[in-house]
């Protein structure tokens, strides 16, 4: 379950960009060690996670792809519940309902679902068990978010670009492959200067692009690159696209 926000203001704490981690295990150890440090200072663990978020763009590209893949495959669930938090008030409601026996949580995958006239029949495979369990429920709410790993496959406009060879999915299942300037990498491995990937679909390259501060700063970088590209066209005498000429 998602962890709660801190109940008092704090400043991000820790140093993850100067002495960059060299493996998934090294990163995990650094985070745990730093959390012990803030605990001794009577500071919340959220300060450490926020610092990792802020400095991820500095250390993430230095990690080998094999280590980045380990983080995505094995550590992402733990990162998500500490990164995407809930309000303390909601946390208190969950704790109260759990103590009253009106709320339970379990780690399981949905093997099958069948909608009947008055209920939904679910077959769940609980983590660590082979046998399926049947559950009858009134509602099923899917809150897994967008399927970034299949974005290129299922989004028609992205699929058409991939079919033409302009873009390709990244190797971590997070979105679209791009370089450090945000330029899409074509099927042949070339950077496409006129096709920029902005937002969370560039996470495989930059590490953290889900929070407003990171998305905003990255969008500014992309906008500056577009301006430089248009200025370059103006210098060499190329006509600007009509919509850009009006905007300038």
C-alpha positions in Angstrom: 0.0 0.0 0.0 1.1 3.6 -0.6 2.8 5.2 2.3 1.6 8.5 3.8 3.0 12.0 3.3 4.9 13.5 6.2 2.9 15.4 8.7 5.4 18.3 9.0 7.5 20.4 6.5 11.0 19.2 5.6 13.9 19.6 3.2 15.2 16.9 0.9 18.1 15.1 2.5 21.0 13.0 1.1 23.6 12.9 -1.6 23.1 10.6 -4.6 24.5 12.5 -7.5 28.2 13.1 -6.5 29.0 9.6 -5.4 26.7 7.9 -7.9 25.5 4.3 -7.3 27.0 1.8 -9.6 24.4 -1.0 -9.2 20.8 -1.6 -8.1 22.0 -3.1 -4.9 24.3 -0.1 -4.2 21.5 2.3 -4.7 19.3 0.4 -2.4 22.0 0.3 0.3 22.6 4.1 -0.1 18.9 4.8 0.3 18.6 2.6 3.4 21.7 4.1 5.0 20.5 7.6 4.4 17.1 6.8 5.9 18.8 5.6 9.0 20.7 8.9 9.1 17.5 11.0 8.9 15.8 8.8 11.5 18.7 9.6 13.9 18.1 13.3 13.2 14.4 12.9 13.8 13.6 13.7 10.2 11.0 11.8 8.0 12.1 9.2 5.5 10.2 11.2 2.8 13.1 13.6 2.8 15.4 10.9 1.4 13.0 9.7 -1.3 12.4 13.3 -2.5 16.2 13.8 -2.8 16.5 10.6 -4.8 13.8 12.0 -7.1 15.6 15.3 -7.5 19.0 13.8 -8.2 17.9 10.8 -10.3 18.6 12.5 -13.6 22.3 12.8 -12.5 22.9 9.2 -11.5 20.4 7.2 -13.5 22.2 7.5 -16.9 25.4 6.4 -15.3 23.9 3.0 -14.3 24.5 0.1 -16.7 21.3 -0.9 -18.5 21.4 -4.3 -16.8 21.3 -2.5 -13.4 18.5 -0.1 -14.5 16.5 -3.2 -15.6 17.0 -4.8 -12.2 15.6 -1.6 -10.5 12.6 -1.6 -12.8 11.9 -5.3 -12.4 12.6 -5.8 -8.7 12.6 -2.5 -6.8 9.9 -0.5 -8.6 7.0 -1.7 -6.5 8.8 -0.5 -3.3 9.7 2.7 -5.0 6.2 3.4 -6.2 4.6 3.0 -2.7 7.1 5.4 -1.2 7.1 7.8 -4.1 3.4 8.1 -4.8 2.0 8.8 -1.3 -1.4 9.3 0.2 -2.6 11.9 2.6 -2.2 11.2 6.4 -6.0 11.4 6.8 -6.5 8.6 4.3 -3.8 6.6 6.0 -5.7 6.9 9.3 -8.9 5.7 7.8 -7.2 2.7 6.3 -5.6 1.9 9.7 -8.9 2.2 11.5 -10.8 0.1 8.9 -8.1 -2.5 9.1 -8.3 -2.7 12.9 -12.1 -3.0 12.6 -11.8 -5.9 10.2 -13.5 -4.0 7.3 -10.4 -3.6 5.2 -7.9 -6.2 3.9 -5.1 -6.1 1.4 -3.3 -8.8 -0.3 -0.7 -9.3 -3.0 -2.2 -11.2 -5.9 -2.7 -11.3 -9.6 -6.0 -11.6 -11.4 -6.1 -14.9 -13.3 -9.7 -14.4 -14.6 -12.8 -12.3 -14.2 -16.4 -13.0 -15.1 -19.2 -10.4 -14.8 -22.6 -12.0 -13.8 -26.0 -10.3 -13.3 -25.5 -9.6 -9.6 -21.7 -9.9 -9.0 -18.2 -10.2 -10.4 -16.4 -13.5 -10.0 -12.7 -13.2 -9.6 -10.0 -15.8 -9.7 -7.0 -14.6 -7.8 -3.5 -16.1 -7.6 -2.0 -15.0 -4.3 1.7 -14.3 -4.3 3.7 -17.4 -3.4 0.8 -19.8 -4.1 -0.2 -21.8 -7.1 -3.8 -22.5 -6.3 -6.4 -20.0 -7.5 -8.9 -18.5 -5.1 -12.4 -17.5 -6.1 -13.9 -14.2 -4.8 -17.3 -12.7 -5.4 -17.4 -8.9 -5.4 -19.8 -6.0 -6.3 -17.1 -3.8 -7.9 -13.7 -4.0 -9.5 -11.7 -0.7 -9.8 -8.6 -0.8 -11.9 -6.0 1.8 -10.7 -2.8 0.5 -12.3 -2.4 3.7 -14.5 -1.4 3.8 -18.1 0.4 0.9 -19.7 3.7 2.7 -20.5 5.4 -0.5 -21.5 2.9 -1.0 -24.3 2.4 2.7 -25.3 4.2 2.3 -28.7 2.2 -0.8 -29.4 -1.4 0.3 -28.5 -1.4 4.1 -29.2 -2.2 4.5 -32.9 -0.1 7.7 -33.5 2.9 6.2 -31.8 2.5 2.9 -33.5 2.4 4.6 -36.9 5.7 6.4 -36.0 7.2 3.1 -34.9 6.1 1.3 -38.1 7.8 4.0 -40.1 11.0 3.5 -38.1 11.0 7.0 -36.5 10.7 5.7 -32.8 11.0 2.5 -30.9 10.1 1.3 -27.4 12.9 1.5 -24.8 14.5 -1.6 -23.4 13.1 -1.1 -19.9 9.4 -1.1 -20.7 8.9 2.5 -19.6 8.1 4.3 -22.8 10.0 5.6 -25.8 13.8 5.3 -26.4 15.5 8.8 -26.6 18.9 10.3 -26.0 19.9 12.8 -23.3 18.6 15.7 -25.4 15.2 14.1 -25.6 15.6 13.2 -29.3 13.8 10.0 -30.4 16.1 7.2 -31.4 15.1 5.7 -34.7 14.9 2.0 -35.6 18.4 2.3 -37.1 19.7 3.8 -33.9 20.0 7.4 -35.1 18.8 10.5 -33.1 15.9 12.3 -34.8 16.5 16.0 -34.2 13.0 17.0 -35.2 11.2 14.5 -33.0 11.5 15.1 -29.2 10.0 13.0 -26.5 8.7 15.1 -23.6 7.2 13.8 -20.4 7.0 10.4 -18.6 7.6 8.4 -21.7 11.2 9.4 -21.6 11.8 7.9 -18.1 14.1 5.1 -19.3 16.7 7.8 -20.2 16.1 10.3 -17.4 15.0 8.1 -14.5 12.3 10.3 -12.9 9.8 12.1 -14.9 6.5 11.7 -13.1 6.6 14.6 -10.6 5.7 18.2 -11.4 9.1 19.6 -10.7 10.9 17.1 -13.0 8.3 17.3 -15.7 8.4 21.1 -15.7 12.1 21.5 -15.9 12.3 18.8 -18.6 9.6 20.6 -20.6 11.6 23.8 -20.4 14.7 22.0 -21.8 12.7 20.6 -24.7 11.2 24.1 -25.4 14.6 25.6 -25.5 15.8 23.0 -27.9 12.8 23.8 -30.2 13.7 27.5 -30.0 17.3 26.8 -30.9 16.2 24.6 -33.8 13.9 27.4 -35.2 16.6 30.0 -34.7 19.0 27.8 -36.6 16.5 27.6 -39.5 16.2 31.4 -39.5 20.0 31.9 -39.6 20.5 29.7 -42.6 17.5 31.3 -44.4 15.1 28.4 -44.2 11.4 29.4 -44.0 9.8 28.7 -40.7 6.7 26.6 -40.6 3.7 29.0 -40.7 2.4 28.1 -37.2 5.9 28.7 -35.6 6.4 31.9 -37.5 3.2 33.3 -36.1 4.2 32.2 -32.6 7.5 34.0 -32.8 
